[in-house]
Amino acid sequence: MSINWEFLLEKALDRRQKLFEESAGLTNCFRLFNGAAEGIAGLVVEQFSDVIVFQVFESEYQLESSLLKPIAEWFLVQRKAHCVYQKTFVRDRSHQTAGSEYYSPEPLVGSPCEPEVVVQENGLFYEIHPFSGYSTGLFLDQRENRKALASGSAGKKVLNLFSYTCGFSVACASQGAETTSVDLSKKYLEWGKRNFEKNHIDWVRHQFVAADSFEFLRRAEKKGQKWDLVIVDPPSFSRTKQGGVFSLKKDYSRLFRAVGPLVSTGGGLFFSCNLSEWNSKILGEKIEQHLADFGQWKRQGTPSYPNDFERVTTPISQWMGFKL
């Protein structure tokens, strides 16, 4: 297929030029290209400081594979980057293993970087892993949500469920919140502690709980614990090493009903997901249906989508409300 890829990439960077200028000195990680929405299906490009990461979705990618290297070289020059890495997502990932066939420490172009790279977002620092695994450790589409939730969190008790590498917790703690981060993975919680350290926040003053979120919520309700802000950003689907399965489509009712009692009066609940079948309207209807049993709630608007994500085909769905 003949596509003027250079024209499309130039157009994409032009759309972001104002964002780059306004973010100078505060943020150096961005989504540079959004696949089919910007003209090249199956190619998503993100920049983390001077490292660029290509996400190539095999089932959608429409260009010749030989063009990936010249495209990477183009981005390297245009964004003054050090290297470009490629991660390939195959058509059927049910049997896909973590090997160099899919992501590699060898860059597509440029010189190899360190396994850990520190990036800046809204003045805060986060550790990302550019090539070891499919996710880098920081979901850039949550940038404005982290900023907004942090801005009103001073002095509050904040619960961050499915916390991953604790990005929301770091943002809130930077403003004086007392945070509790819950994730099944000890590895990601340790990563989260390093993110605290990179921002000179004493993580010892905060809680990091390696546990199943449902089990944690059950124990917390039994103890009568409540939080001023509860942040819930679950995966659409996940599988544990012990064989357990979490499916948002299947488990959402149980999750909403477990969270509702733990929000203090006057406190807030923020819920976000990237389930392709749901939009924010559908998500809101599902949440409000289950929260009604735990008091009155006032829905509040959520931040606008980050400018570099405006053209994504499946944006995150989000809901924010306060308990009256």
Residue pairs with C-beta under 8 A, 6 or more apart in sequence:
1 62
1 63
3 39
3 40
3 62
3 63
5 39
5 40
5 63
5 67
5 71
6 74
8 38
8 39
8 40
9 33
9 71
9 74
9 75
9 78
11 38
11 39
12 32
12 33
12 34
12 38
12 39
13 32
13 78
13 79
15 307
16 30
16 32
16 307
16 308
18 307
19 30
19 306
19 307
19 308
20 30
23 30
26 120
26 121
26 122
26 123
27 120
27 121
27 122
27 143
28 47
28 48
28 49
28 119
28 120
29 46
29 47
29 48
29 49
29 119
29 120
29 121
29 128
29 138
29 140
30 46
30 47
30 140
30 308
31 44
31 45
31 46
31 140
31 141
31 306
31 308
31 309
31 312
32 45
32 46
32 47
32 52
32 75
32 79
32 308
33 40
33 43
33 44
33 45
34 44
34 308
34 309
34 311
34 312
34 313
35 41
35 42
35 43
35 44
35 57
35 60
35 313
36 42
36 60
36 313
37 311
37 312
37 313
38 311
40 62
40 63
41 57
41 60
41 61
41 62
42 56
42 57
42 58
42 59
42 60
42 61
42 62
43 54
43 55
43 56
43 57
43 61
43 63
43 71
44 54
44 55
44 57
45 52
45 53
45 54
45 55
45 75
46 52
46 53
46 55
46 136
46 140
47 53
47 79
47 81
48 117
48 119
48 128
48 130
48 136
48 138
49 117
49 118
49 119
49 120
50 80
50 81
50 82
50 83
50 113
51 81
51 82
51 83
51 84
51 85
51 113
51 117
51 130
52 72
52 75
52 76
52 79
52 81
52 83
52 84
52 85
53 84
53 85
53 86
53 87
53 130
53 131
53 136
54 68
54 71
54 72
54 84
54 85
54 86
54 87
54 108
55 87
55 89
56 68
56 86
56 87
56 88
56 89
57 89
58 88
58 89
58 90
58 91
59 89
59 90
59 91
63 71
68 86
68 108
69 108
69 109
72 84
72 86
72 108
72 109
72 110
73 84
73 109
75 81
75 84
76 83
76 84
76 109
76 110
81 110
82 110
82 111
82 113
83 107
83 109
83 110
83 111
83 112
83 113
84 107
84 108
84 109
84 110
85 103
85 104
85 107
85 108
85 130
85 131
86 103
86 104
86 108
87 102
87 103
87 131
87 134
88 101
88 102
88 103
89 102
89 134
90 96
90 102
96 102
98 133
100 106
103 131
103 132
103 133
103 134
104 131
105 112
105 115
105 131
105 132
106 112
107 113
107 131
113 130
115 129
115 130
115 131
115 132
116 127
116 128
116 129
117 127
117 128
117 129
117 130
118 125
118 126
118 127
118 128
118 198
119 125
119 126
119 128
119 138
120 126
121 138
121 140
121 143
121 146
122 143
122 146
122 147
122 171
124 170
124 171
124 174
124 199
125 195
125 198
125 199
126 137
126 138
126 165
126 167
126 170
126 195
126 198
127 137
127 165
127 191
127 194
127 195
127 198
128 136
128 137
128 138
129 136
129 137
130 136
137 164
137 165
137 191
138 165
138 167
139 164
139 167
140 306
140 308
140 309
141 274
141 305
141 306
141 309
141 312
141 315
141 316
142 167
142 168
142 233
142 272
142 316
143 306
144 303
144 304
144 305
144 306
145 168
145 270
145 272
145 302
145 303
145 318
146 167
146 168
146 171
147 171
147 303
148 302
148 303
149 168
149 171
149 172
149 229
149 231
149 270
150 171
150 172
150 174
150 175
150 177
151 175
152 229
153 172
153 175
153 176
153 177
153 228
153 229
154 175
154 176
154 177
155 176
155 177
156 172
156 177
156 178
156 227
156 228
156 229
156 267
157 177
157 178
157 180
157 226
157 227
157 228
157 229
157 264
158 168
158 169
158 172
158 173
158 177
158 178
158 179
158 180
158 227
158 228
158 229
158 230
158 231
159 179
159 180
159 182
159 227
159 229
159 230
159 231
159 262
160 166
160 168
160 169
160 172
160 179
160 180
160 181
160 182
160 231
161 182
161 213
161 216
161 217
161 230
161 231
161 232
161 233
161 234
161 259
162 182
162 183
162 213
162 232
162 233
162 234
162 235
163 169
163 181
163 182
163 183
163 188
163 189
163 192
164 183
164 185
164 188
164 192
164 233
165 188
165 191
165 192
165 195
166 179
166 181
166 188
166 189
166 191
166 192
166 193
166 195
166 196
166 208
167 195
168 231
168 233
169 179
169 181
169 192
169 196
169 206
170 192
170 195
170 196
170 199
170 201
172 179
172 229
173 179
173 196
173 199
173 201
173 206
174 199
174 201
177 229
178 205
178 206
179 206
179 207
180 206
180 207
180 208
180 209
180 227
181 189
181 192
181 206
181 207
181 208
181 209
182 209
182 211
182 213
182 216
183 189
183 192
183 209
183 210
184 210
184 211
184 212
184 213
184 240
185 210
186 210
189 208
189 209
189 210
192 203
192 208
193 203
193 208
196 202
196 203
196 206
197 203
209 216
212 240
212 244
213 234
213 255
214 254
214 255
214 258
217 258
217 259
217 262
218 258
220 262
221 258
221 261
221 262
225 262
226 261
226 262
226 263
226 264
226 267
227 262
227 263
227 264
227 267
228 264
228 266
228 267
228 268
229 267
229 268
229 269
229 270
230 259
230 262
230 263
230 267
230 268
230 269
230 270
231 270
232 255
232 259
232 269
232 270
232 271
232 272
233 271
233 272
233 273
234 246
234 248
234 255
234 273
235 246
235 248
236 247
236 248
236 249
236 273
236 274
236 275
236 276
237 245
237 246
237 247
237 248
238 245
238 246
239 245
239 246
240 246
248 255
248 273
248 275
249 275
249 277
252 286
253 286
253 290
256 271
256 286
256 287
256 290
256 291
257 290
257 293
259 269
260 269
260 290
260 291
260 293
260 294
260 295
261 294
263 269
263 294
263 323
264 323
265 295
265 323
265 324
266 322
266 323
266 324
267 322
267 323
268 300
268 320
268 321
268 322
268 323
269 287
269 291
269 297
269 319
269 320
269 321
269 322
269 323
270 302
270 318
270 319
270 320
271 283
271 287
271 318
271 319
271 320
272 316
272 317
272 318
272 319
273 283
273 316
273 317
273 318
274 314
274 315
274 316
274 317
275 317
276 314
278 286
278 317
279 317
280 302
280 317
280 318
280 319
282 317
283 317
283 318
283 319
284 299
284 319
287 319
287 321
288 297
288 299
288 321
291 297
291 321
294 323
295 323
295 324
296 323
296 324
297 321
297 322
297 323
297 324
298 321
298 322
298 324
299 319
299 320
299 321
300 320
300 321
300 322
301 320
302 318
302 319
302 320
305 312
305 315
305 316
309 315
